[in-house]
Amino acid sequence: MANADPFRKRVEEIMSEVTWSVGPMDTLSEALGKMKKFEVQEIPVVENGKLKGLLTFRTLARRRKMPITAQVRHFMIIPPKIGPNDRIPFIVESLINRDFTSLPVTHRSDLRGMISRRDIIREMMNVPEIRRTPVETIMNYAPTTINGDMGVRKALNMMDLTRETYVPLTGEDGKFLGVVSASEMMYYLSHHPSKMHTGDFHGEKVHRDRTVSSLAKMTKTLGMNANLNDVFDVMMKENVPTVYLTENEDLIGSVSEVDILEILLRQNLERGPLIQIAGIEDAKLMDAGELNGVISRNVAKISKLVNVTATTVRIRHHHHERDDDKYTVNVKLTTSSEVYSREAYDWSLEVAIGNAFDNIEKTVKKEMGKRKKNR
């Protein structure tokens, strides 16, 4: 693929104007209302034109018991510093590795704009080679799902554990029922507290919880024969971060904004296969260098069998009382001809990573054996 223009552009060439913001003294209720209205996961905190911080939905989702009358300044974070002249590859790495969907652009603390995954994807839409890319070469074959009959509170807890903010719903038969966002559920819970009602045993009082399917919306899905031009069309028309693939109404995969952005980073492979790590802040027992070393060794082992072009490792740390160090690791490994996605979990992060890669290695060897037998 020829070098795409988005790879060489600067932030100020594609960033968006700031059309929504909150002040440090605004309430969380006001902030949630704006985030829901504009369908954003992050909102800049601004005072007199100066950026004071960034309020993220992920921060709020982890602290759901705080009063919605609390002030924004107590919950905002300091985002990575992005300047107007920064190059797009640098921004893509920040958006992927730190799970941001958008970041503020500043010059001497003055807020100049916002740069988002969607801004970059719009530029990628202008590249014919990218538009023609088959979805099967970048798709996730095992997206996280939630049962449509699950209660809203339980579903939001599950999404918090898996670090997802937008998930598909399925029925008991595996049929695709639509999608739901964590922000929609959190907004509902903050404005509609659950009421107590009498339970089935001895008049006990239990919470009545609305099912998550009641908050879901149906979106257009695609089939395995689609390309990224089809994905772009659905993303832009329906304003969704992920497009789902179905076959006979069964969910068979997904293509997210992150999957698409990884295409840009794969063009710079002089240093070997591209390695991306999401959820690195959850890797409590390893520093970034050690973690990258563990992943690189596993990638090198598989590279002896096939031509590995890119690897994405997503880490989730489960915070439970009895197993507070349990990790789930999802590895998506892309070769010159295939995409492999496997998941594993363990109380040891290194073991979980190794098991996920071992599962991919077994699949690769099995496929190589079949091809050899056919020849």
C-alpha positions as CSV (number, residue, x, y, z in Angstrom):
1,M,0.0,0.0,0.0
2,A,1.3,3.5,-0.9
3,N,1.9,5.9,2.0
4,A,-1.5,7.4,2.8
5,D,-1.8,11.2,3.2
6,P,-3.3,10.9,6.8
7,F,0.0,9.3,7.9
8,R,1.9,12.5,7.0
9,K,-0.6,15.2,8.1
10,R,-0.5,17.4,11.1
11,V,-3.1,17.6,13.8
12,E,-4.3,21.2,12.9
13,E,-5.1,20.0,9.4
14,I,-7.8,17.6,10.5
15,M,-8.8,18.6,14.1
16,S,-12.4,19.6,14.9
17,E,-13.7,22.8,16.6
18,V,-14.6,22.6,20.2
19,T,-18.4,22.6,20.2
20,W,-18.9,21.2,23.8
21,S,-17.1,21.7,27.1
22,V,-17.7,22.1,30.8
23,G,-16.3,24.3,33.5
24,P,-14.5,23.1,36.6
25,M,-17.4,24.2,38.8
26,D,-20.1,22.5,36.7
27,T,-21.9,19.5,38.1
28,L,-21.5,15.9,37.0
29,S,-25.1,15.9,36.1
30,E,-24.5,18.8,33.6
31,A,-21.5,17.0,32.2
32,L,-23.3,13.7,31.7
33,G,-26.1,15.5,30.0
34,K,-23.7,17.1,27.5
35,M,-21.8,13.8,26.9
36,K,-25.1,12.1,26.2
37,K,-26.4,14.9,23.9
38,F,-23.2,15.0,21.8
39,E,-22.5,11.2,22.1
40,V,-18.9,11.7,23.3
41,Q,-16.7,9.7,25.7
42,E,-14.5,12.7,26.7
43,I,-15.3,16.4,27.3
44,P,-12.7,19.1,27.9
45,V,-12.8,21.1,31.1
46,V,-12.3,24.8,30.2
47,E,-12.0,28.0,32.1
48,N,-11.5,31.4,30.3
49,G,-10.4,29.6,27.2
50,K,-7.7,27.6,29.0
51,L,-7.8,23.8,29.2
52,K,-7.9,22.7,32.9
53,G,-8.4,19.0,32.3
54,L,-10.4,16.3,30.6
55,L,-13.5,14.6,32.0
56,T,-13.8,11.0,30.6
57,F,-16.7,8.7,30.7
58,R,-14.4,5.8,31.8
59,T,-13.5,7.8,35.0
60,L,-17.1,8.3,35.8
61,A,-18.1,4.7,35.1
62,R,-15.5,3.5,37.6
63,R,-16.9,5.9,40.3
64,R,-20.6,5.5,39.8
65,K,-21.5,6.0,43.5
66,M,-20.5,9.7,43.4
67,P,-23.3,12.3,43.7
68,I,-24.3,13.8,40.4
69,T,-24.2,17.2,42.1
70,A,-20.5,16.9,42.6
71,Q,-18.3,19.3,40.8
72,V,-16.4,18.3,37.6
73,R,-13.0,19.6,39.0
74,H,-12.9,16.7,41.4
75,F,-13.0,14.0,38.7
76,M,-11.1,15.5,35.7
77,I,-7.8,14.1,34.6
78,I,-4.8,15.7,32.9
79,P,-4.7,14.4,29.3
80,P,-1.7,13.8,27.1
81,K,-0.3,17.0,25.6
82,I,-1.3,17.3,22.0
83,G,-0.1,20.3,19.9
84,P,-1.3,21.6,16.5
85,N,1.9,20.6,14.7
86,D,2.0,17.0,16.1
87,R,1.9,14.2,13.4
88,I,-1.0,11.8,13.1
89,P,0.9,8.6,13.9
90,F,1.8,10.0,17.3
91,I,-1.8,10.8,18.0
92,V,-3.0,7.4,16.8
93,E,-0.7,5.7,19.3
94,S,-2.1,7.8,22.2
95,L,-5.7,7.2,21.1
96,I,-5.2,3.4,20.9
97,N,-2.8,2.7,23.8
98,R,-4.6,4.9,26.4
99,D,-8.2,4.1,25.2
100,F,-9.2,7.7,24.4
101,T,-11.7,8.4,21.6
102,S,-10.7,12.1,21.4
103,L,-8.1,14.4,22.9
104,P,-7.8,18.2,23.3
105,V,-5.4,20.1,21.2
106,T,-3.7,23.0,23.0
107,H,-1.1,25.8,22.4
108,R,0.3,27.3,25.6
109,S,-2.7,25.9,27.5
110,D,-5.2,27.6,25.1
111,L,-7.7,25.1,23.8
112,R,-7.5,25.1,20.0
113,G,-9.6,22.1,19.1
114,M,-10.3,18.4,19.6
115,I,-8.7,15.5,17.6
116,S,-10.7,12.3,17.5
117,R,-10.5,8.8,16.1
118,R,-13.3,9.8,13.8
119,D,-11.4,12.8,12.5
120,I,-8.5,10.6,11.4
121,I,-10.9,7.9,10.0
122,R,-12.5,10.6,7.8
123,E,-9.1,11.2,6.3
124,M,-8.5,7.5,5.7
125,M,-11.8,7.3,3.8
126,N,-10.0,9.3,1.0
127,V,-7.5,6.6,0.4
128,P,-8.7,4.1,-2.3
129,E,-6.5,1.3,-1.0
130,I,-7.9,1.5,2.5
131,R,-11.5,1.7,1.2
132,R,-11.0,-1.6,-0.7
133,T,-9.6,-3.5,2.3
134,P,-11.7,-6.6,3.1
135,V,-13.2,-6.6,6.6
136,E,-12.0,-10.1,7.2
137,T,-8.4,-8.9,7.2
138,I,-8.8,-6.6,10.2
139,M,-12.0,-7.7,12.0
140,N,-12.3,-9.0,15.5
141,Y,-13.7,-12.5,15.3
142,A,-14.8,-12.7,19.0
143,P,-16.3,-9.4,20.2
144,T,-17.5,-9.0,23.8
145,T,-21.3,-9.5,24.0
146,I,-24.0,-9.0,26.7
147,N,-27.2,-11.0,27.1
148,G,-30.2,-8.8,26.3
149,D,-32.1,-10.1,29.4
150,M,-29.4,-8.8,31.7
151,G,-30.2,-6.0,34.1
152,V,-28.8,-2.5,33.4
153,R,-26.7,-2.4,36.6
154,K,-25.2,-5.8,36.1
155,A,-24.5,-5.1,32.4
156,L,-22.7,-1.8,33.3
157,N,-20.6,-3.7,35.9
158,M,-19.6,-6.2,33.2
159,M,-18.7,-3.5,30.7
160,D,-16.6,-1.8,33.4
161,L,-14.7,-5.1,33.9
162,T,-14.1,-5.6,30.2
163,R,-13.3,-1.9,29.6
164,E,-15.9,-1.7,26.8
165,T,-18.1,1.3,26.3
166,Y,-20.2,0.0,23.4
167,V,-21.3,-3.6,23.1
168,P,-23.6,-5.8,21.1
169,L,-26.5,-7.6,22.7
170,T,-27.4,-11.2,21.9
171,G,-30.3,-13.5,22.8
172,E,-30.1,-17.0,24.3
173,D,-29.9,-18.3,20.7
174,G,-26.9,-16.0,19.8
175,K,-29.0,-13.8,17.5
176,F,-27.9,-10.1,17.3
177,L,-30.4,-7.9,19.2
178,G,-28.7,-4.5,18.7
179,V,-26.2,-2.4,20.6
180,V,-26.0,-0.4,23.8
181,S,-23.6,2.1,25.1
182,A,-22.3,2.4,28.6
183,S,-23.0,6.2,28.6
184,E,-26.6,5.5,27.8
185,M,-26.9,3.1,30.7
186,M,-25.1,5.3,33.1
187,Y,-27.3,8.3,32.2
188,Y,-30.4,6.2,32.7
189,L,-29.2,5.0,36.2
190,S,-28.3,8.5,37.3
191,H,-31.7,9.9,36.4
192,H,-33.9,6.8,37.1
193,P,-32.8,5.3,40.5
194,S,-34.1,1.7,40.8
195,K,-37.1,1.3,43.0
196,M,-37.5,-1.4,45.7
197,H,-40.3,-4.0,45.3
198,T,-41.3,-7.1,47.2
199,G,-39.4,-10.2,46.4
200,D,-40.7,-13.8,46.0
201,F,-39.6,-15.0,49.4
202,H,-40.9,-13.8,52.8
203,G,-41.7,-10.3,51.5
204,E,-38.0,-9.5,51.0
205,K,-37.1,-6.1,49.4
206,V,-35.1,-6.3,46.2
207,H,-34.1,-3.8,43.5
208,R,-36.2,-3.8,40.3
209,D,-33.7,-3.5,37.5
210,R,-34.6,-2.7,33.9
211,T,-33.2,-5.1,31.2
212,V,-30.5,-3.7,29.1
213,S,-32.3,-4.6,25.9
214,S,-34.8,-1.8,26.6
215,L,-32.0,0.7,26.1
216,A,-30.6,-0.9,23.0
217,K,-30.8,0.3,19.5
218,M,-30.6,-1.7,16.3
219,T,-27.9,-0.7,13.9
220,K,-27.1,-1.9,10.3
221,T,-24.9,-4.9,10.1
222,L,-22.6,-6.2,7.3
223,G,-21.6,-9.6,6.1
224,M,-18.1,-11.2,5.7
225,N,-17.9,-10.1,2.0
226,A,-17.9,-6.4,3.0
227,N,-15.0,-4.0,2.7
228,L,-14.0,-0.9,4.6
229,N,-15.9,1.3,2.3
230,D,-19.1,-0.4,3.5
231,V,-17.9,0.0,7.1
232,F,-17.2,3.7,6.7
233,D,-20.7,4.2,5.2
234,V,-22.4,2.6,8.3
235,M,-20.1,4.4,10.8
236,M,-20.8,7.8,9.4
237,K,-24.5,7.5,8.7
238,E,-25.3,5.9,12.0
239,N,-22.6,7.6,14.1
240,V,-21.3,4.4,15.7
241,P,-17.8,3.5,16.8
242,T,-18.1,-0.2,15.8
243,V,-19.8,-2.0,12.9
244,Y,-21.0,-5.6,13.6
245,L,-20.9,-8.5,11.1
246,T,-23.7,-11.0,11.1
247,E,-24.6,-14.2,9.2
248,N,-28.2,-15.4,9.3
249,E,-28.7,-12.9,12.2
250,D,-25.9,-14.6,14.2
251,L,-23.1,-12.2,15.4
252,I,-19.8,-13.3,13.8
253,G,-17.5,-10.4,14.3
254,S,-16.9,-6.6,14.4
255,V,-14.8,-3.8,13.0
256,S,-14.1,-1.0,15.4
257,E,-12.4,2.4,15.0
258,V,-9.3,1.0,16.7
259,D,-9.1,-1.8,14.1
260,I,-9.2,0.8,11.3
261,L,-6.6,3.1,12.9
262,E,-4.2,0.2,13.3
263,I,-3.9,0.2,9.5
264,L,-2.1,3.5,9.6
265,L,0.5,2.3,12.1
266,R,1.2,-0.9,10.1
267,Q,2.7,1.2,7.3
268,N,5.8,1.9,9.3
269,L,7.3,-1.6,9.8
270,E,11.1,-0.9,9.6
271,R,11.4,-1.9,13.2
272,G,9.7,-5.2,12.7
273,P,6.1,-6.2,13.5
274,L,3.9,-3.4,15.0
275,I,3.0,-4.1,18.6
276,Q,0.2,-2.2,20.2
277,I,-0.8,-2.5,23.9
278,A,-4.2,-1.4,25.2
279,G,-5.0,-1.3,28.9
280,I,-1.4,-0.9,29.9
281,E,-2.5,1.1,33.0
282,D,-4.1,-2.2,34.2
283,A,-0.8,-4.0,34.1
284,K,-0.1,-3.6,37.8
285,L,2.7,-6.1,38.1
286,M,4.8,-5.0,35.1
287,D,6.3,-1.8,33.9
288,A,6.0,-0.9,30.2
289,G,9.4,-2.2,29.2
290,E,9.0,-5.6,30.8
291,L,5.5,-6.0,29.4
292,N,6.7,-5.1,25.9
293,G,9.6,-7.6,26.3
294,V,7.2,-10.5,27.2
295,I,5.0,-9.7,24.2
296,S,7.9,-9.3,21.8
297,R,9.3,-12.7,22.7
298,N,6.0,-14.3,22.0
299,V,5.6,-12.5,18.7
300,A,9.2,-13.5,17.7
301,K,8.3,-17.1,18.3
302,I,5.3,-17.0,16.0
303,S,7.2,-15.0,13.4
304,K,9.4,-18.0,12.8
305,L,6.3,-19.7,11.4
306,V,4.5,-16.9,9.6
307,N,5.1,-13.3,8.5
308,V,3.6,-11.3,11.4
309,T,2.8,-7.7,10.5
310,A,1.0,-6.4,13.6
311,T,-0.1,-7.5,17.0
312,T,-2.6,-5.9,19.4
313,V,-2.7,-7.0,23.0
314,R,-5.6,-5.8,25.2
315,I,-5.3,-6.3,28.9
316,R,-8.2,-6.3,31.5
317,H,-7.5,-6.4,35.2
318,H,-10.4,-7.9,37.2
319,H,-10.9,-6.3,40.6
320,H,-12.4,-9.0,42.8
321,E,-11.9,-9.5,46.5
322,R,-10.7,-13.1,46.1
323,D,-8.8,-12.9,42.9
324,D,-7.9,-9.2,42.6
325,D,-4.9,-10.0,40.3
326,K,-6.8,-12.0,37.7
327,Y,-6.1,-10.8,34.1
328,T,-7.9,-11.4,30.8
329,V,-5.7,-10.9,27.8
330,N,-7.0,-10.7,24.2
331,V,-4.4,-11.0,21.4
332,K,-5.1,-10.1,17.8
333,L,-2.2,-11.1,15.6
334,T,-2.2,-10.1,11.9
335,T,-0.1,-11.8,9.3
336,S,0.3,-11.1,5.6
337,S,-2.7,-13.3,4.9
338,E,-4.7,-14.0,8.1
339,V,-5.9,-12.4,11.3
340,Y,-5.9,-14.5,14.5
341,S,-7.7,-13.5,17.7
342,R,-7.5,-15.4,20.9
343,E,-8.2,-14.8,24.6
344,A,-6.9,-16.2,27.8
345,Y,-7.0,-15.4,31.5
346,D,-4.9,-16.2,34.6
347,W,-3.9,-14.8,37.9
348,S,-0.5,-14.1,36.4
349,L,-0.4,-11.5,33.6
350,E,2.6,-13.1,32.0
351,V,1.0,-16.5,32.0
352,A,-2.2,-15.1,30.5
353,I,-0.2,-13.4,27.7
354,G,1.7,-16.6,27.0
355,N,-1.4,-18.7,26.9
356,A,-3.1,-16.4,24.4
357,F,-0.1,-16.5,22.1
358,D,0.2,-20.3,22.6
359,N,-3.4,-20.7,21.4
360,I,-2.6,-18.7,18.3
361,E,0.6,-20.7,17.7
362,K,-1.3,-24.0,17.8
363,T,-3.8,-22.6,15.3
364,V,-1.1,-21.5,12.9
365,K,0.7,-24.9,13.1
366,K,-2.6,-26.7,12.6
367,E,-3.3,-24.7,9.4
368,M,0.3,-25.2,8.2
369,G,-0.1,-28.9,8.7
370,K,-3.4,-28.9,6.7
371,R,-1.8,-27.0,3.8
372,K,1.2,-29.3,3.8
373,K,-1.1,-32.4,3.7
374,N,-3.1,-30.9,0.8
375,R,0.0,-30.3,-1.2
